[in-house]
Amino acid sequence: MKQDILSLDNKNVGTIELPESIFGLEVRADILHRVVVWQLARLQSGNHKTKGRSEVALTPSKPFKQKGGGRARQGSFKGPQFRKGGVVFGPVVRDHSHDLTKKFRKLGLKTALSAKAKEGNLVVIDEAKLSAPKTKDLQAKLQACGLTNCLVIDGKEVDVNFALASRNIIGVDILPTIGANVYDILRKDKLVLTKDAVSCLEDRLK
């Protein structure tokens, strides 16, 4: 499939052939959902914790006599029915991540790229480079191109000036190709790829 190449000045500077095996797949929501859930599960810290009855700092001795007091029998004040007692089935420190095969993760990334292409929200630019880290200049260029909420994916490395200029612009993120992921692609309205990014994605998703 052919795609126009734009410059940051919003001028057409040529065309590029995008591989159908990466940008022309059927969009399946179930694949995208599984990969996004896998990504977000890995980000969960899992360090929430409550103390059970074996961990609270209370005496384990019997609080009062078994019989004759007119009260329900109790073994200790560590039970959950008492103030400061242990919590039953409370959260514990754990790892929320789960496995997802490399083949499936590749398929998820291809599907996300194909989804942006089919929606018409894929933009290819010749390069993401600036001569100086000027936020005002970059914002004007992006607005001229209609890019207000977008993810820019560059080649193996991100241009330092472009990264510095874009970090104060709300709604604009930039990543190298190695950082391209399904969640960040789907959460932005537009996906912007440089020519280097297209070739690097081909190598990564072979």
ZIUR-V213265 format. One record per residue. RES is the residue in one small letter. OMEGA is omega in degrees with one decimal (none if undefined). NEAR is the number of other C-alpha atoms within 10 Angstrom. D_CENTER is the distance of its C-alpha to the mean C-alpha in Angstrom with 1 decimal. Layout:
BEGIN
RES_OMEGA_NEAR_D_CENTER / RES_OMEGA_NEAR_D_CENTER
END
This chain:
BEGIN
m_-177.3_10_27.7 / k_180.0_10_28.6 / q_177.1_14_26.5 / d_175.5_15_28.0 / i_179.6_20_27.0 / l_170.9_19_27.0 / s_177.5_17_27.6 / l_175.4_19_26.2 / d_178.3_13_29.6 / n_176.3_15_28.7 / k_178.8_12_31.4 / n_-177.1_13_31.4 / v_177.8_11_32.0 / g_178.1_12_32.0 / t_178.4_14_30.2 / i_178.4_15_28.0 / e_178.5_10_28.0 / l_-177.9_17_24.6 / p_179.7_14_24.8 / e_-177.8_12_25.0 / s_-180.0_13_23.5 / i_-173.8_21_20.1 / f_-177.0_20_20.3 / g_-179.0_18_22.8 / l_173.7_18_21.6 / e_-179.3_12_22.0 / v_-179.9_17_19.0 / r_-177.3_13_18.4 / a_-178.2_12_16.4 / d_178.2_10_16.8 / i_179.6_16_15.2 / l_-179.9_22_12.0 / h_-178.4_14_12.1 / r_-178.6_14_12.7 / v_178.8_22_9.9 / v_177.5_19_7.2 / v_178.1_14_9.5 / w_179.8_18_9.7 / q_-176.8_18_6.1 / l_177.8_12_6.4 / a_178.9_15_10.0 / r_-178.6_15_9.6 / l_-179.9_12_8.3 / q_-176.7_12_11.3 / s_177.7_12_14.2 / g_-177.4_15_16.9 / n_175.5_10_19.6 / h_-171.6_10_21.2 / k_168.3_11_24.8 / t_-178.4_15_28.2 / k_173.9_17_31.6 / g_-175.7_18_33.6 / r_178.1_19_37.4 / s_-174.6_13_37.9 / e_-177.2_12_35.9 / v_-175.9_17_37.3 / a_176.9_12_40.0 / l_-179.0_14_42.9 / t_178.2_10_46.2 / p_-177.0_13_46.4 / s_-179.2_10_50.1 / k_-172.6_12_51.4 / p_179.8_12_51.5 / f_-176.5_13_54.8 / k_-179.7_11_57.4 / q_-173.4_13_56.7 / k_170.5_9_59.6 / g_-177.6_8_61.7 / g_-178.5_9_59.3 / g_179.9_7_58.5 / r_177.8_10_54.8 / a_-178.9_7_52.3 / r_-178.5_14_52.3 / q_178.4_13_49.5 / g_177.4_13_48.6 / s_178.8_16_46.7 / f_-178.1_20_44.8 / k_-177.7_23_41.5 / g_-177.4_18_41.0 / p_-179.5_13_38.3 / q_-179.2_11_41.1 / f_174.0_10_42.0 / r_-176.8_9_40.7 / k_177.9_15_38.6 / g_-178.8_20_38.6 / g_179.8_22_35.8 / v_178.7_18_33.0 / v_177.7_13_33.1 / f_178.1_9_30.0 / g_179.4_11_27.8 / p_178.2_14_24.3 / v_178.5_13_24.5 / v_-177.3_11_22.3 / r_177.5_12_20.3 / d_-176.5_13_17.5 / h_-174.2_13_15.2 / s_176.1_16_13.7 / h_-175.0_10_15.4 / d_170.9_7_16.3 / l_-172.7_12_15.3 / t_-179.6_8_17.5 / k_179.1_9_16.8 / k_-179.1_9_18.7 / f_178.2_13_16.5 / r_175.3_21_13.2 / k_179.3_18_15.2 / l_178.2_18_16.3 / g_178.9_25_13.0 / l_176.4_23_12.1 / k_-179.1_24_15.7 / t_178.2_24_15.5 / a_177.5_28_12.6 / l_178.7_23_14.8 / s_179.6_22_17.8 / a_178.7_23_16.6 / k_179.6_22_16.3 / a_-178.1_21_19.6 / k_178.0_15_21.4 / e_-174.9_10_20.3 / g_-178.1_11_21.8 / n_177.0_15_18.7 / l_179.7_19_18.7 / v_176.0_20_20.5 / v_177.8_23_21.9 / i_-177.4_26_23.4 / d_177.8_20_25.8 / e_177.4_18_24.2 / a_-177.1_23_22.0 / k_177.7_17_24.6 / l_178.0_17_26.7 / s_179.9_9_30.0 / a_-178.1_13_29.2 / p_-177.8_17_26.2 / k_-177.8_14_27.3 / t_-178.2_18_24.7 / k_-179.1_12_27.3 / d_-179.5_12_28.1 / l_179.9_20_24.6 / q_178.4_19_23.9 / a_179.2_14_27.2 / k_-178.6_16_26.4 / l_178.6_18_23.0 / q_177.0_13_24.7 / a_178.3_13_27.5 / c_-178.9_16_25.1 / g_-177.5_12_23.6 / l_179.3_20_20.2 / t_178.1_17_19.2 / n_-170.9_18_15.6 / c_171.8_25_14.1 / l_178.4_23_11.9 / v_177.2_28_14.5 / i_-179.5_28_14.3 / d_-178.2_28_17.4 / g_-177.5_21_19.2 / k_179.2_15_19.4 / e_179.7_13_19.5 / v_176.5_17_18.7 / d_-175.1_18_21.9 / v_-179.3_15_22.4 / n_179.1_16_24.1 / f_180.0_19_21.5 / a_179.8_19_18.8 / l_-178.3_15_21.2 / a_-174.4_18_22.2 / s_-171.9_22_18.8 / r_176.1_13_17.3 / n_-179.8_13_19.6 / i_-179.0_15_18.9 / i_176.7_11_16.9 / g_-178.9_14_14.5 / v_176.4_18_14.5 / d_177.3_17_12.0 / i_-179.0_21_13.1 / l_167.0_19_12.0 / p_-177.1_17_14.4 / t_-178.0_23_14.5 / i_-179.7_15_13.6 / g_-179.3_12_10.1 / a_-178.3_18_9.6 / n_-173.5_20_6.9 / v_-175.2_21_7.0 / y_-179.0_19_4.2 / d_178.5_16_5.0 / i_-175.5_21_8.4 / l_-175.2_18_9.0 / r_178.0_12_8.3 / k_-179.7_18_10.9 / d_-176.2_16_14.6 / k_173.5_23_15.5 / l_-178.2_23_14.5 / v_178.9_21_16.8 / l_170.7_24_17.8 / t_177.0_23_20.7 / k_177.3_19_23.4 / d_-179.8_21_22.4 / a_179.6_26_18.8 / v_-179.8_21_20.4 / s_178.8_14_22.8 / c_177.8_17_20.2 / l_176.3_22_18.0 / e_179.9_14_21.3 / d_-177.4_9_22.1 / r_-173.2_11_18.7 / l_179.6_14_18.8 / k_none_8_22.6
END
